[in-house]
Structures are given as structure tokens and as C-alpha cells.
Amino acid sequence: MKFKFLIILFFTLIIFQDISSSQIQKVRVEIKDIFLIAEIAATDEEQSEGLMNRSSLGKNEGMLFIFEEGSNPCFWMKDTTIPLSLAFIDKENKIVKIVDMTPLSLIEHCSGQPVNLALEVNQGWFQQNNIRVGEKILSIKKVN
């Protein structure tokens, strides 16, 4: 009986550890005097999943993709039903390209130059906030 309890306790701890270690990391991103909360996508798995299979995204929310220095990433919208805008950001934290992406499209949107970050937000967010190519990310701070 005591042995069964220990086995159950052991597996419960393993499952709890997996759940807690896979918690979504979020950051507060500042551009100009505007703030948004973004989930971090740093691993290949997180980047592949992106915002797929979600039905909505908050008004001032997004996803921040972190790449190895010198990456030239491409994005598509397969299995993504939310219309998105995407900003590619270079190593000086400067936005070098902004694109709008159509839901469920297989069209690739590539950075066209080396970048370290990409920021996905609701389509039109950059335009609504008067954020253009050349603007800088002023800060990125962890919120959890």
C-alpha cells in the first residue's frame, strides 16, 4: 500500500513539473509610448505552433519570436484563423519590415534580411498605433 502511494506521488510530481516548466512566458514590449503583452516563442516547437489553432488575440497582445542572430525567418498562416500583422526586428531592435498576413494562407512572408526578433499582433495594430518601419523596440521586460 505504501509502495503504491509512493509510485502515485512520484508520477504526480513528474507531471506537475512538466506542467509548471511548460508555462507560457510573457513579456511587456514597449514601442514608442505603447505597450503590449507578448508570449515568447523561443524554441522550434513554440515557433512552429505560433498562434495556430487560436480563435482570438487580445487587443494589445501578441507573440514575440526570438531567433539566433543572423536568421532570415519566414512565416505562413497555415491553421491560423486570426488575421495578423508581423514586424521583423533587427539586432538593433529596429523594425525593418511589417507585413499583413491572411488567415489560413500558405504564402510565405520572409524577413528578407537578418533579424533577431519577430512580433505578431492583430492585423492593423501597427498602423492603428502609428508604428512604422524604422521604429525601435524600447524595452522588453518579463512579466511572469
C-alpha positions as CSV (number, residue, x, y, z in Angstrom):
1,M,0.0,0.0,0.0
2,K,2.8,2.4,0.9
3,F,4.6,1.5,-2.2
4,K,1.6,2.3,-4.4
5,F,1.3,5.7,-2.7
6,L,5.0,6.4,-3.4
7,I,4.6,5.5,-7.1
8,I,1.5,7.7,-7.5
9,L,3.2,10.5,-5.7
10,F,6.3,10.1,-7.9
11,F,4.3,10.3,-11.1
12,T,2.2,13.2,-9.8
13,L,5.4,15.2,-9.1
14,I,6.7,14.4,-12.6
15,I,3.5,15.5,-14.3
16,F,3.3,18.7,-12.1
17,Q,7.0,19.5,-13.0
18,D,6.2,19.1,-16.8
19,I,3.2,21.4,-16.5
20,S,4.9,24.1,-14.5
21,S,8.0,24.1,-16.7
22,S,5.9,24.4,-19.8
23,Q,4.2,27.6,-18.6
24,I,4.0,30.3,-21.2
25,Q,6.5,33.0,-20.7
26,K,5.3,36.6,-21.3
27,V,7.0,39.9,-21.8
28,R,5.9,43.6,-21.9
29,V,7.1,45.1,-25.1
30,E,7.4,48.9,-25.4
31,I,7.4,50.7,-28.8
32,K,7.2,54.5,-28.7
33,D,4.9,55.1,-25.8
34,I,2.8,52.0,-26.5
35,F,2.9,48.7,-24.5
36,L,1.7,45.2,-25.3
37,I,2.0,41.9,-23.7
38,A,3.5,39.2,-25.8
39,E,4.0,35.4,-25.4
40,I,7.5,34.3,-26.0
41,A,8.2,31.8,-28.8
42,A,11.9,30.8,-28.5
43,T,12.0,27.0,-29.1
44,D,11.5,25.4,-32.5
45,E,8.3,23.8,-31.2
46,E,6.9,27.1,-29.8
47,Q,7.8,28.9,-33.1
48,S,6.2,26.1,-35.2
49,E,2.9,26.4,-33.2
50,G,2.9,30.2,-33.1
51,L,-0.7,31.4,-32.9
52,M,-2.2,28.5,-34.7
53,N,-5.4,27.0,-33.6
54,R,-6.5,30.1,-31.6
55,S,-9.7,31.8,-32.1
56,S,-8.7,35.3,-30.9
57,L,-6.0,37.5,-29.6
58,G,-6.4,40.4,-27.1
59,K,-6.3,44.0,-28.3
60,N,-2.7,44.7,-27.0
61,E,-1.4,41.2,-27.1
62,G,0.9,39.3,-29.4
63,M,3.7,36.8,-29.8
64,L,7.4,37.6,-29.8
65,F,9.6,35.2,-31.7
66,I,13.3,35.0,-30.7
67,F,15.8,33.8,-33.3
68,E,19.5,33.1,-33.4
69,E,21.5,36.1,-34.6
70,G,21.6,36.4,-38.4
71,S,18.4,34.4,-39.0
72,N,16.2,35.1,-42.1
73,P,12.9,33.6,-40.9
74,C,9.7,33.1,-43.0
75,F,6.2,32.8,-41.7
76,W,2.9,31.5,-43.1
77,M,-0.6,31.3,-41.7
78,K,-1.5,27.6,-42.1
79,D,-4.0,26.7,-39.4
80,T,-4.0,30.3,-38.1
81,T,-7.5,31.8,-38.3
82,I,-6.7,35.3,-36.8
83,P,-5.6,38.0,-39.3
84,L,-2.2,39.1,-38.2
85,S,0.4,41.7,-38.8
86,L,4.1,40.8,-38.4
87,A,7.1,43.0,-37.7
88,F,10.6,41.8,-38.3
89,I,13.1,43.3,-35.9
90,D,16.9,43.5,-36.4
91,K,19.7,43.2,-33.8
92,E,19.5,47.0,-33.0
93,N,15.8,46.4,-32.1
94,K,14.7,48.4,-35.1
95,I,11.6,47.3,-37.1
96,V,12.9,46.6,-40.6
97,K,9.7,45.2,-42.2
98,I,6.0,45.0,-41.5
99,V,3.6,42.7,-43.3
100,D,-0.1,41.8,-43.1
101,M,-0.9,38.1,-43.3
102,T,-4.1,36.4,-44.4
103,P,-5.6,33.7,-42.3
104,L,-5.1,30.1,-43.5
105,S,-2.8,31.2,-46.3
106,L,0.3,29.2,-47.3
107,I,2.0,32.3,-48.7
108,E,5.4,32.8,-47.0
109,H,6.3,36.2,-45.5
110,C,10.1,36.3,-45.1
111,S,12.3,38.9,-43.4
112,G,14.5,39.4,-46.4
113,Q,17.4,40.3,-44.1
114,P,19.0,39.0,-40.9
115,V,16.7,39.6,-37.8
116,N,16.7,38.6,-34.2
117,L,13.0,39.0,-33.4
118,A,9.6,39.0,-35.0
119,L,6.4,40.3,-33.4
120,E,3.0,39.1,-34.4
121,V,-0.1,41.1,-33.4
122,N,-3.7,41.6,-34.6
123,Q,-3.8,42.8,-38.2
124,G,-3.7,46.6,-38.3
125,W,-2.2,47.0,-34.8
126,F,1.0,48.7,-36.1
127,Q,-1.0,51.0,-38.4
128,Q,-3.5,51.9,-35.6
129,N,-0.7,52.8,-33.3
130,N,1.2,54.7,-35.9
131,I,4.2,52.3,-35.7
132,R,6.2,52.1,-38.9
133,V,9.4,50.6,-40.3
134,G,12.3,52.3,-38.5
135,E,10.7,52.5,-35.1
136,K,12.7,50.8,-32.3
137,I,11.6,48.4,-29.6
138,L,12.4,50.5,-26.5
139,S,12.1,47.7,-23.9
140,I,11.2,44.1,-23.4
141,K,10.6,43.1,-19.8
142,K,9.5,39.8,-18.4
143,V,6.1,39.8,-16.7
144,N,5.8,36.3,-15.2
